[in-house]
Amino acid sequence: MLKVYFGNADPAFATFNEITPNLTKRLSYWKQFKLSKIGKARVVEIYLASKLIYAMKFYPMPANIQKNIQEELFKYINFPAKIPTVAQEEMWKTYSLGGLKLINIEVKSQTSKMKWLAEMATNNDLKLNLGIFARLLGTQRGGITGKDLIFLQKSYYRNQLKTECKFYKEALLSIAHLEINKGIQDIDAWDREHIFYNSLFLNHQGQTLNITKYCERNGIFTYNQLLQEKEKERKKEPYDKILINMLDKIKINTSIREEDIIQKENGEEIKLKLVTQKQLYEEIIFKIYYRDHHSQSKWVLKLDNPIIWEDVWKTVHNFLTNNCTKTTIWEQIHLNFYTQYNYNKWHRKLDICPLCNNTPESIFHIILNCAFTNKLWDEIEPFLKELHPGPVTEVEKAFGIVQKRENNGISLRNWITYLLRNCISKEERIAYHSAKMPNFENIKHKFNSIVHVEIKLKLLRYKNENNMPFFEKIITHGEILCKKRQDGHIEMRNIYN
């Protein structure tokens, strides 16, 4: 049951108060499964947030309930760890910006209402809905009504808009986050435009015009009314000097199109009638919450190399790599993960690395400086060169081989090195909690087994998807990692001898 209440004294509270306990129970249920952070974020998006998203189409979520649910989702992502490794705001970002696509409930609520307003403003089939919207909100200050209410600035909604309906106010405040350029279809449409609080009409400082008491008292709201006075002046008839003076000072924004356009932060333009809720969500997340993560400047200084982060994150989300391995690499690149250096920092100790017996001097230790790790890299390098020529560099140890267009060899090489890093990370954790020193040969043997299991899983997947040509093209590339025998069986090679 969807359990959306209508007719109660406070239907919004009743609806979300009913949904919240059930969501908490479902979160507890999912905690039994050992999923990666990326996997958990997908679970939240697909299975846990659906009822919330549906209910938010009807009511704004009470702030206290919204805060509690968002906190519970963040705890679930980090469970069973008690110390979060990466901030929630970073997780809200899209994959291409270094995030996990963890749902931001507030933005999800806002964008569903934005999409609703965008459809009303551009879809002729929704004229009835637009009419109801216009009737409910009435004529607002400046003589603004109906569709025109959708294209105003946030300050107007906060200070001038008069309505008892929280839903409509939240919807209009939400769409004000976007930079929308209202379209003008023909020259006659200019005459009907309202002049106050309208981004098409600006003062000498480039700001929208605030309504004056004179205009409000005399019902002067549209551009056509000013033009009529100008026509009277031209014909040498009595005219209103105040309005002529106002008209002469107005700067018209002529950089407009025939259709309503959303201007994105990256300069890209989208027609309002074509924008999707996904695009709106990603734009608002970027606009409100995007900040360069502190790890980015540290990596630039450490590697002394320019880094195109969008390409890095594209590489991390290698189509061959599973979510568990992606999460390990994602946390390591963010430089806030469970490792001996961080244990020392958190507990104010100087314990040695359980792999190499040296005290870690920086967060980069296990990735770049650990002697045990580097020995594994040295021994795997000849094999990696078979997949793609070129020596192992510190940049590869940090991010993989980052190129805008990966060939099959690079994809396989990144897949193998990410698996290696995930293996090393797990072995460090095991060694930290064990009194025994790790055995180098045993870890090499274990890694061979890990790769073989991964190949078998890929084989099973592509067989079930009836896509064996893809498996043969990618996984058996050059018959380096494995090859298909004449009897159809896959023969796998050991990476470490």
Residue pairs with C-beta under 8 A, 6 or more apart in sequence:
2 51
2 54
2 55
3 15
3 18
3 19
3 51
4 11
4 15
4 54
4 55
4 58
4 59
5 11
5 14
5 15
5 18
8 14
11 58
11 59
12 59
12 60
12 61
12 62
12 166
13 62
13 65
15 55
15 58
15 59
16 52
16 55
16 59
16 61
16 62
16 65
17 65
19 51
19 52
19 55
20 65
20 68
20 69
22 51
23 48
23 51
23 52
23 69
23 72
24 72
26 47
26 48
27 48
27 72
27 73
27 76
30 40
30 43
30 47
30 48
30 76
31 76
31 79
31 80
35 43
35 323
36 322
36 323
36 324
36 326
36 327
37 77
37 78
37 91
37 100
37 327
37 330
37 331
38 100
38 323
38 326
38 327
38 330
39 323
39 324
39 327
40 76
40 77
41 77
41 91
41 100
41 101
41 102
41 103
42 101
42 323
44 73
44 76
44 77
44 102
44 103
45 101
45 103
48 73
49 103
49 105
49 108
52 61
52 69
52 105
52 108
53 108
53 112
55 61
56 105
56 108
56 109
56 112
57 112
57 113
57 116
58 167
59 167
60 109
60 166
60 167
60 170
61 105
61 106
61 109
66 105
66 106
66 109
69 105
70 88
70 104
70 105
70 106
73 102
73 103
73 105
74 84
74 88
74 91
74 102
77 91
77 100
77 102
78 84
78 85
81 338
83 346
85 331
85 334
85 336
85 337
85 338
86 331
86 334
86 336
88 102
89 289
89 291
90 98
90 99
90 293
90 334
91 99
91 100
91 102
92 99
92 101
92 102
92 103
92 104
92 107
92 285
92 289
93 99
93 100
93 101
93 285
93 286
93 289
93 290
94 101
94 282
94 285
94 286
95 101
95 313
95 317
96 310
96 313
96 314
97 286
97 290
97 309
97 310
97 313
98 293
98 309
98 312
98 313
98 330
98 333
98 334
99 285
100 330
104 285
104 289
107 281
107 284
107 285
107 288
108 281
109 170
109 174
110 170
110 174
110 177
110 284
111 174
111 277
111 280
111 281
111 284
112 277
113 167
113 170
113 171
113 174
113 175
114 171
114 174
114 175
114 178
114 277
114 280
114 284
115 275
115 276
115 277
115 280
116 171
117 150
117 171
117 172
117 175
118 175
118 272
118 273
118 275
118 280
119 126
119 273
120 126
120 129
120 130
120 133
120 147
120 150
121 130
121 147
121 150
121 151
121 260
121 272
122 260
122 272
122 273
123 273
130 146
130 147
131 146
133 146
133 149
133 168
134 145
134 146
134 147
134 149
136 163
136 165
136 168
137 145
137 149
137 161
137 163
137 165
137 168
138 145
139 145
140 149
140 160
140 161
140 162
141 160
141 162
141 211
141 216
142 160
142 194
142 196
142 197
142 211
142 221
143 194
143 196
143 219
143 221
143 222
144 152
144 194
144 196
144 197
144 221
148 194
148 198
149 161
149 172
150 172
150 175
150 180
151 180
151 182
151 198
151 199
151 260
152 172
152 176
152 197
152 198
153 176
153 197
153 199
153 208
154 173
154 176
154 177
156 197
157 169
157 172
157 173
157 176
158 173
160 197
161 169
161 172
163 169
174 284
177 284
177 287
177 288
178 262
178 280
178 283
178 284
179 262
179 263
179 264
180 260
180 261
180 262
180 263
180 272
181 199
181 255
181 256
181 257
181 260
181 261
181 262
181 263
182 198
182 199
182 200
182 256
182 260
183 256
183 257
183 258
183 259
183 260
183 261
184 190
184 193
184 200
184 256
184 257
184 258
185 258
190 223
191 222
191 223
191 224
191 227
192 222
192 223
192 224
193 200
193 201
193 222
193 223
194 221
194 222
194 223
195 201
195 209
195 221
195 222
195 223
195 226
195 250
196 208
196 209
196 210
196 211
196 215
196 221
197 208
197 209
197 210
197 211
198 208
198 209
199 208
199 253
200 252
200 253
200 256
201 208
201 209
201 223
201 250
201 251
201 252
201 253
202 208
202 209
202 250
202 251
202 252
202 253
203 209
203 249
203 250
203 251
204 249
204 251
206 251
209 250
211 221
212 246
214 220
214 242
215 221
215 243
215 246
220 226
220 243
225 243
226 243
226 244
226 246
226 247
226 250
227 247
229 239
229 240
229 243
229 244
229 247
230 239
230 244
230 247
232 238
232 239
233 239
233 244
259 271
259 272
259 273
260 271
260 272
260 273
261 269
261 270
261 271
261 272
262 269
262 270
262 271
262 272
262 275
262 283
263 269
264 270
264 283
265 283
265 286
265 287
270 279
293 334
294 335
295 333
295 334
295 335
295 336
296 307
296 309
298 335
298 363
299 307
299 333
299 335
299 398
300 306
300 307
302 364
302 368
303 394
303 395
303 398
305 395
307 399
308 402
311 402
311 403
311 404
312 333
312 399
312 402
315 399
315 400
315 401
315 402
315 403
315 406
315 414
316 326
316 329
316 330
316 333
316 399
316 400
316 418
317 326
318 326
318 400
318 406
318 411
318 414
318 415
318 418
319 411
320 411
320 412
320 414
320 415
320 458
320 474
321 329
321 414
321 415
321 418
321 419
322 454
324 422
325 418
325 419
325 421
325 422
326 418
328 337
328 418
328 421
328 422
328 425
329 400
329 418
329 421
329 422
331 337
332 366
332 367
332 421
332 425
333 398
333 399
335 363
335 364
336 342
336 363
337 425
338 429
339 360
339 363
339 365
339 366
339 425
339 428
340 351
340 352
340 353
340 354
340 360
340 365
340 366
340 428
340 432
341 360
341 361
341 362
341 363
341 365
341 366
342 363
343 349
343 351
343 432
344 350
344 351
344 359
344 360
350 359
351 359
352 358
352 359
353 359
353 360
353 365
353 366
353 370
353 372
353 428
354 428
354 431
354 432
354 434
354 437
354 438
355 366
355 370
355 372
355 373
355 424
355 427
355 428
355 431
355 438
356 370
356 371
356 372
356 373
357 437
358 370
358 371
360 366
360 369
360 370
361 369
362 369
366 373
366 424
366 425
366 428
367 373
367 397
367 398
367 421
368 394
368 397
368 398
372 438
372 440
373 424
375 440
376 420
376 424
376 440
376 443
376 444
376 447
377 392
377 397
377 420
379 444
379 496
380 392
380 416
380 417
380 420
380 495
380 496
381 391
381 392
383 416
383 480
383 495
384 392
384 413
384 416
384 417
385 391
386 478
386 480
387 409
387 410
387 412
387 413
387 416
387 477
387 478
387 480
387 481
388 401
388 407
388 409
388 410
388 412
388 413
390 401
395 402
396 417
397 417
400 413
400 414
400 417
400 418
401 410
401 413
401 414
403 410
406 414
408 473
408 474
408 477
409 477
409 478
411 474
412 474
412 475
412 477
412 480
412 481
416 451
416 481
416 495
419 447
419 450
419 451
419 454
420 447
423 443
423 446
423 447
423 450
427 438
427 443
427 446
430 438
431 437
431 438
444 496
445 496
447 495
447 496
448 494
448 495
448 496
451 481
451 492
451 495
452 492
455 475
455 481
455 482
455 490
455 492
458 471
458 475
459 471
459 475
459 490
462 468
462 470
462 471
463 471
472 484
475 481
475 482
476 482
476 483
476 484
476 490
480 493
481 492
481 493
481 495
482 490
482 491
482 492
482 493
483 490
483 491
483 493
484 490
484 491
485 491
